Amino acid sequence: MNITEAVRNYAAVNGTISKKEVRAALNLKIDQAVYAFETLKRQGYLMRVGHGLYQFSDYVEKPGIELKDKIWKAMKISPVFTAADIAKLADSTTSYVYKRFRQFRADGYIKQHGTKRQVGTSPKKLWRLTPKGKEKSHQPNIASFQPDPLVMAAVNLNRLICSGVAIRDHKAGEQALKFVEQIKNGLEDAATS
């Protein structure tokens, strides 16, 4: 795991963070923390919410338009379409669109809607979006990030120990022991794999 991923995991567990806090918790140099924060801000995982404070965002819009997204956009604007029509609109090949169509049909996003006859060629299958496909076509292009469970256990253990709650409160102490066991099992699994 690189430094930026470590900071992203830490931010995902803690929600609102500061550079100073992250540097201390992850033992980072100033330039390492600055680079990680700038990268995460550019990617959309961190948003500045106050002087030196940054809020973590679970859902981040993917940069750029992927070919699959272009296909969805083309299907969304065409009530009835052929694979060749979508290939032209999405700037793709017909064979790639057919490949996507097989998956979309299996998932229930599109269904066949007759054929289209053209002079000198064989009939082309017409397709249209199903209600499920129409709903899917309106969903934004987002990616969800889930922090590593081992990192979450370590951060939560750190909170309980550093705040002294694990020593003062019996239930918090038991919870800290569960985190220790989870961390131990995770490290053993990583060592054997």
TORNU-475910 format. One record per atom (N, C-alpha, C): residue in three letters; x, y, z. Coordinates in steps of 0.1 Angstrom, whole numbers, padded with zeros to 4 digits, always signed. Atoms other than C-alpha are relative to their C-alpha. Layout:
BEGIN
ALAXYZ;...
! end
This chain:
BEGIN
MET+0009-0012+0000;MET+0000+0000+0000;MET+0009+0012+0000;ASN-0009-0013+0000;ASN+0015+0034-0010;ASN-0006+0010+0010;ILE+0003-0011-0010;ILE+0013+0066+0011;ILE-0014+0006-0003;THR+0013-0006+0003;THR-0017+0080-0008;THR-0011-0009+0004;GLU+0010+0010-0004;GLU-0037+0048-0003;GLU-0001-0001+0015;ALA+0001+0000-0015;ALA-0028+0048+0034;ALA-0008+0012+0005;VAL+0007-0012-0004;VAL-0040+0084+0037;VAL-0015-0001-0003;ARG+0014+0002+0004;ARG-0072+0075+0018;ARG-0007-0009+0010;ASN+0005+0009-0010;ASN-0078+0046+0042;ASN-0003+0007+0013;TYR+0001-0008-0013;TYR-0072+0068+0072;TYR-0011+0009+0000;ALA+0010-0009+0001;ALA-0095+0094+0059;ALA-0014-0007-0001;ALA+0012+0007+0001;ALA-0122+0069+0051;ALA-0005-0005+0014;VAL+0004+0004-0014;VAL-0122+0056+0087;VAL-0003+0012+0009;ASN+0002-0011-0009;ASN-0120+0090+0104;ASN-0009+0011-0005;GLY+0010-0010+0005;GLY-0142+0112+0081;GLY+0007+0013-0002;THR-0006-0013+0001;THR-0128+0146+0088;THR+0014-0001+0006;ILE-0014+0001-0004;ILE-0090+0149+0090;ILE+0008+0013-0002;SER-0009-0011+0003;SER-0061+0174+0091;SER+0013-0006-0005;LYS-0013+0005+0004;LYS-0027+0171+0075;LYS+0009-0003+0012;LYS-0009+0002-0012;LYS-0010+0174+0109;LYS-0004-0013+0007;GLU+0004+0012-0007;GLU-0031+0146+0124;GLU+0004-0012-0008;VAL-0004+0012+0009;VAL-0024+0123+0094;VAL+0015-0002+0001;ARG-0014+0001-0001;ARG+0013+0131+0095;ARG+0004-0007+0013;ALA-0003+0006-0013;ALA+0014+0121+0132;ALA-0004-0014+0000;ALA+0006+0014-0001;ALA-0008+0090+0129;ALA+0008-0009-0010;LEU-0006+0009+0010;LEU+0010+0076+0098;LEU+0015+0002-0001;ASN-0015-0002-0001;ASN+0045+0089+0106;ASN+0005+0005-0014;LEU-0004-0005+0013;LEU+0048+0109+0073;LEU+0008+0013+0001;LYS-0007-0013+0002;LYS+0071+0137+0062;LYS-0010+0010-0005;ILE+0009-0011+0005;ILE+0055+0171+0053;ILE-0003-0002-0014;ASP+0002+0001+0014;ASP+0060+0166+0016;ASP-0008-0012-0004;GLN+0008+0012+0003;GLN+0045+0131+0016;GLN-0014+0003+0003;ALA+0014-0003-0003;ALA+0014+0143+0033;ALA-0006+0010-0010;VAL+0005-0010+0010;VAL+0011+0173+0010;VAL-0003-0006-0013;TYR+0003+0007+0013;TYR+0014+0151-0021;TYR-0012-0009+0001;ALA+0012+0009-0001;ALA-0011+0126-0008;ALA-0013+0008+0001;PHE+0012-0008-0001;PHE-0036+0153+0001;PHE-0004+0006-0013;GLU+0002-0006+0014;GLU-0032+0170-0033;GLU-0006-0010-0009;THR+0005+0011+0009;THR-0037+0137-0051;THR-0014-0003+0004;LEU+0014+0004-0004;LEU-0068+0128-0031;LEU-0010+0011-0002;LYS+0009-0011+0003;LYS-0083+0163-0035;LYS-0003+0000-0015;ARG+0001+0000+0015;ARG-0077+0161-0073;ARG-0009-0012-0004;GLN+0008+0012+0003;GLN-0093+0126-0074;GLN-0015+0001+0006;GLY+0013-0002-0005;GLY-0123+0139-0054;GLY-0003-0008+0014;TYR+0002+0007-0013;TYR-0118+0117-0022;TYR+0001+0010+0012;LEU+0000-0010-0011;LEU-0110+0148+0000;LEU-0005+0013-0005;MET+0005-0013+0003;MET-0128+0181+0001;MET+0003+0009+0012;ARG-0004-0010-0011;ARG-0115+0211+0021;ARG-0013+0005+0006;VAL+0012-0005-0007;VAL-0142+0220+0047;VAL+0003+0011+0010;GLY-0004-0010-0009;GLY-0122+0244+0068;GLY+0015+0002+0000;HIS-0014-0003+0000;HIS-0088+0258+0076;HIS+0007-0013+0005;GLY-0008+0012-0004;GLY-0066+0227+0076;GLY-0009-0013+0001;LEU+0008+0012-0002;LEU-0096+0203+0077;LEU-0006-0005-0014;TYR+0004+0006+0013;TYR-0106+0179+0049;TYR-0010-0011+0004;GLN+0010+0010-0001;GLN-0137+0157+0046;GLN+0001-0010-0010;PHE-0001+0011+0010;PHE-0136+0123+0030;PHE-0013-0002-0007;SER+0012+0002+0008;SER-0161+0115+0002;SER+0000-0015-0004;ASP+0001+0015+0004;ASP-0172+0078-0002;ASP-0002-0002-0015;TYR+0003+0002+0014;TYR-0184+0083-0037;TYR+0007+0010-0009;VAL-0008-0009+0009;VAL-0162+0098-0064;VAL-0003-0003-0014;GLU+0003+0001+0015;GLU-0171+0105-0100;GLU+0013-0003-0007;LYS-0012+0004+0008;LYS-0147+0087-0123;LYS+0004+0011-0010;PRO-0004-0010+0010;PRO-0126+0110-0145;PRO-0002-0006-0014;GLY+0001+0004+0014;GLY-0133+0110-0182;GLY-0012-0009-0003;ILE+0011+0009+0004;ILE-0159+0090-0202;ILE+0006-0013-0005;GLU-0005+0013+0005;GLU-0152+0053-0206;GLU-0009-0004-0012;LEU+0007+0005+0012;LEU-0163+0035-0237;LEU-0014-0006+0004;LYS+0013+0006-0005;LYS-0190+0016-0217;LYS-0010+0011+0003;ASP+0009-0011-0003;ASP-0204+0049-0206;ASP-0005+0007-0012;LYS+0004-0005+0013;LYS-0205+0062-0242;LYS-0011-0008-0006;ILE+0010+0009+0005;ILE-0225+0031-0251;ILE-0013+0003+0007;TRP+0012-0003-0007;TRP-0250+0038-0223;TRP-0006+0013-0004;LYS+0005-0013+0004;LYS-0253+0074-0233;LYS-0007-0001-0014;ALA+0005+0002+0013;ALA-0259+0064-0269;ALA-0014-0007+0000;MET+0012+0007-0001;MET-0286+0039-0259;MET-0011+0009+0007;LYS+0009-0009-0007;LYS-0302+0065-0237;LYS-0007+0010-0009;ILE+0006-0010+0009;ILE-0308+0090-0265;ILE-0007-0007-0012;SER+0006+0007+0011;SER-0320+0063-0290;SER-0011-0009+0005;PRO+0010+0009-0005;PRO-0354+0047-0283;PRO+0001-0014-0005;VAL-0002+0013+0006;VAL-0347+0019-0307;VAL+0013+0001-0008;PHE-0013-0001+0006;PHE-0313+0010-0320;PHE+0006-0013-0004;THR-0008+0012+0004;THR-0290-0015-0337;THR+0014+0001+0006;ALA-0014-0001-0006;ALA-0255-0024-0325;ALA+0008+0009-0009;ALA-0008-0009+0008;ALA-0241-0006-0355;ALA-0003+0015+0003;ASP+0003-0014-0004;ASP-0260+0026-0346;ASP+0007+0004+0012;ILE-0007-0003-0012;ILE-0246+0025-0311;ILE+0015+0001-0002;ALA-0015+0000+0002;ALA-0211+0017-0323;ALA+0004+0013-0007;LYS-0003-0013+0006;LYS-0212+0049-0345;LYS-0001+0011+0010;LEU+0002-0011-0010;LEU-0225+0071-0317;LEU+0010-0001+0011;ALA-0009+0001-0011;ALA-0201+0057-0291;ALA+0014-0001-0005;ASP-0014+0001+0006;ASP-0171+0057-0315;ASP+0007-0013+0004;SER-0005+0013-0004;SER-0166+0020-0310;SER-0001-0009-0012;THR+0002+0010+0010;THR-0166-0012-0330;THR-0013-0008+0002;THR+0013+0007-0001;THR-0198-0032-0337;THR+0002-0013+0008;SER-0002+0013-0007;SER-0182-0064-0323;SER+0001+0003+0015;TYR-0001-0003-0014;TYR-0174-0046-0290;TYR-0014+0003+0006;VAL+0014-0003-0004;VAL-0210-0033-0288;VAL-0008-0013+0001;TYR+0006+0013-0002;TYR-0223-0068-0294;TYR+0004-0007+0012;LYS-0004+0006-0012;LYS-0202-0080-0266;LYS-0007+0006+0012;ARG+0007-0007-0011;ARG-0217-0054-0243;ARG-0015-0004+0000;PHE+0015+0003+0001;PHE-0252-0062-0256;PHE-0003-0013+0006;ARG+0002+0014-0006;ARG-0248-0099-0246;ARG-0001+0002+0015;GLN+0000-0002-0015;GLN-0240-0088-0210;GLN-0013+0008+0004;PHE+0011-0008-0003;PHE-0267-0061-0210;PHE-0013-0008-0001;ARG+0012+0009+0001;ARG-0293-0086-0222;ARG-0001-0010+0011;ALA+0000+0009-0011;ALA-0283-0111-0196;ALA-0004+0006+0013;ASP+0003-0008-0012;ASP-0286-0084-0169;ASP-0014+0006+0000;GLY+0014-0006+0001;GLY-0321-0074-0182;GLY+0000+0014-0003;TYR+0000-0015+0004;TYR-0311-0039-0194;TYR-0005+0003-0014;ILE+0005-0002+0013;ILE-0320-0044-0230;ILE-0008-0012-0005;LYS+0007+0012+0006;LYS-0343-0066-0251;LYS-0002+0003-0015;GLN+0001-0002+0015;GLN-0348-0072-0288;GLN-0014+0005-0003;HIS+0012-0007+0004;HIS-0374-0051-0305;HIS-0002-0001-0015;GLY+0002+0001+0015;GLY-0378-0065-0340;GLY+0013+0000-0008;THR-0011-0001+0009;THR-0356-0063-0370;THR-0001+0011-0010;LYS+0000-0011+0009;LYS-0346-0037-0395;LYS+0006-0006-0013;ARG-0005+0005+0013;ARG-0343-0047-0432;ARG+0007+0011-0008;GLN-0007-0009+0009;GLN-0318-0030-0454;GLN+0003-0006-0013;VAL-0002+0006+0013;VAL-0312-0034-0491;VAL+0014-0005-0001;GLY-0013+0006+0002;GLY-0283-0057-0499;GLY+0007-0006+0012;THR-0006+0006-0012;THR-0277-0068-0463;THR-0010-0009+0007;SER+0010+0007-0008;SER-0292-0092-0439;SER-0007+0009+0010;PRO+0007-0009-0010;PRO-0318-0079-0414;PRO+0009+0002+0013;LYS-0008-0003-0013;LYS-0303-0062-0383;LYS-0010+0000+0011;LYS+0009+0001-0011;LYS-0317-0068-0349;LYS-0001+0014+0006;LEU+0002-0013-0007;LEU-0333-0038-0332;LEU-0001-0003+0015;TRP+0000+0001-0014;TRP-0329-0033-0295;TRP-0006+0012+0006;ARG+0004-0011-0008;ARG-0344-0011-0268;ARG+0003-0002+0015;LEU-0002+0002-0014;LEU-0338-0004-0232;LEU-0013-0005+0007;THR+0011+0004-0009;THR-0360-0021-0206;THR-0002+0010+0011;PRO+0001-0009-0012;PRO-0374-0002-0176;PRO+0012+0000+0009;LYS-0012+0002-0008;LYS-0344-0016-0156;LYS+0012+0007-0007;GLY-0010-0006+0008;GLY-0321-0004-0184;GLY-0001+0015+0000;LYS+0002-0015-0001;LYS-0336+0031-0184;LYS+0004+0005+0013;GLU-0004-0004-0013;GLU-0331+0033-0147;GLU+0015+0000+0001;LYS-0015+0001-0001;LYS-0295+0022-0150;LYS+0007+0011-0008;SER-0006-0010+0008;SER-0288+0047-0178;SER+0000+0014+0006;HIS+0001-0013-0006;HIS-0297+0076-0155;HIS+0009+0000+0012;GLN-0009+0000-0011;GLN-0272+0065-0128;GLN+0013+0007-0003;PRO-0013-0007+0003;PRO-0241+0087-0125;PRO+0012-0010+0000;ASN-0012+0008+0001;ASN-0207+0073-0133;ASN+0009+0002+0013;ILE-0007-0002-0013;ILE-0194+0069-0097;ILE+0007-0013+0004;ALA-0007+0012-0005;ALA-0170+0046-0079;ALA-0001+0002+0016;SER+0000+0000-0015;SER-0173+0037-0042;SER+0013-0006+0006;PHE-0012+0004-0007;PHE-0143+0033-0019;PHE-0003-0006+0013;GLN+0001+0005-0013;GLN-0143+0010+0010;GLN+0014-0002+0006;PRO-0013+0001-0005;PRO-0113+0012+0033;PRO+0003-0015+0004;ASP-0005+0014-0003;ASP-0093-0020+0041;ASP-0005-0003+0014;PRO+0005+0003-0013;PRO-0109-0037+0071;PRO+0012-0001+0011;LEU-0011+0001-0009;LEU-0074-0043+0087;LEU+0004+0015+0004;VAL-0003-0014-0003;VAL-0067-0005+0084;VAL-0010+0006+0010;MET+0011-0005-0009;MET-0101+0003+0100;MET+0002-0006+0014;ALA-0002+0006-0013;ALA-0094-0021+0129;ALA+0012+0007+0007;ALA-0012-0007-0006;ALA-0059-0005+0135;ALA-0004+0014+0004;VAL+0003-0014-0003;VAL-0073+0030+0134;VAL-0010+0000+0012;ASN+0009+0000-0012;ASN-0102+0021+0158;ASN+0007-0004+0013;LEU-0008+0004-0012;LEU-0077+0003+0181;LEU+0008+0012+0005;ASN-0008-0012-0003;ASN-0055+0034+0180;ASN-0008+0010+0008;ARG+0009-0009-0007;ARG-0084+0056+0190;ARG-0003-0004+0014;LEU+0003+0005-0013;LEU-0093+0034+0219;LEU+0012+0001+0010;ILE-0012+0000-0008;ILE-0058+0031+0232;ILE+0005+0014+0003;CYS-0005-0014-0001;CYS-0046+0067+0226;CYS-0009+0009+0009;SER+0009-0008-0008;SER-0076+0082+0242;SER-0001-0005+0015;GLY+0001+0005-0013;GLY-0073+0060+0272;GLY-0013-0007+0004;VAL+0013+0005-0002;VAL-0109+0048+0269;VAL+0001-0015+0002;ALA-0001+0015-0002;ALA-0098+0011+0266;ALA+0004-0004+0014;ILE-0004+0003-0013;ILE-0082+0013+0300;ILE-0011+0004+0010;ARG+0011-0004-0010;ARG-0111+0032+0318;ARG-0013-0007-0001;ASP+0013+0006+0002;ASP-0140+0014+0303;ASP+0001-0015-0004;HIS-0001+0015+0002;HIS-0144-0024+0304;HIS-0005-0004-0014;LYS+0005+0003+0013;LYS-0165-0026+0273;LYS+0009+0004-0011;ALA-0010-0005+0010;ALA-0141-0005+0253;ALA+0012-0008+0000;GLY-0011+0009-0001;GLY-0113-0027+0266;GLY-0002-0013-0008;GLU+0004+0013+0008;GLU-0131-0058+0252;GLU+0000+0003-0015;GLN+0001-0004+0014;GLN-0137-0040+0219;GLN+0014+0001-0005;ALA-0014-0002+0005;ALA-0100-0031+0217;ALA+0007-0014-0002;LEU-0006+0013+0001;LEU-0091-0068+0223;LEU-0006-0007-0013;LYS+0006+0006+0013;LYS-0115-0078+0194;LYS+0008+0006-0012;PHE-0008-0006+0011;PHE-0096-0053+0172;PHE+0014-0006-0001;VAL-0013+0007+0000;VAL-0063-0068+0183;VAL-0001-0013-0007;GLU+0002+0014+0006;GLU-0076-0103+0174;GLU-0002+0001-0016;GLN+0002-0002+0014;GLN-0088-0090+0140;GLN+0012+0004-0007;ILE-0013-0004+0007;ILE-0055-0074+0132;ILE+0010-0012+0000;LYS-0009+0012+0000;LYS-0036-0105+0143;LYS-0004-0010-0011;ASN+0005+0009+0010;ASN-0058-0127+0121;ASN+0003+0005-0014;GLY-0003-0005+0013;GLY-0054-0104+0092;GLY+0015-0001-0004;LEU-0015+0001+0003;LEU-0016-0103+0095;LEU+0004-0014-0002;GLU-0004+0014+0002;GLU-0014-0141+0098;GLU-0005-0004-0014;ASP+0005+0004+0013;ASP-0036-0145+0067;ASP+0009+0006-0011;ALA-0009-0007+0010;ALA-0014-0120+0048;ALA+0014-0008-0001;ALA-0014+0007-0001;ALA+0018-0139+0059;ALA-0001-0014-0007;THR+0001+0014+0006;THR+0004-0173+0047;THR-0004+0000-0015;SER+0004-0001+0014;SER-0009-0161+0013;SER+0010+0004-0009;
! end
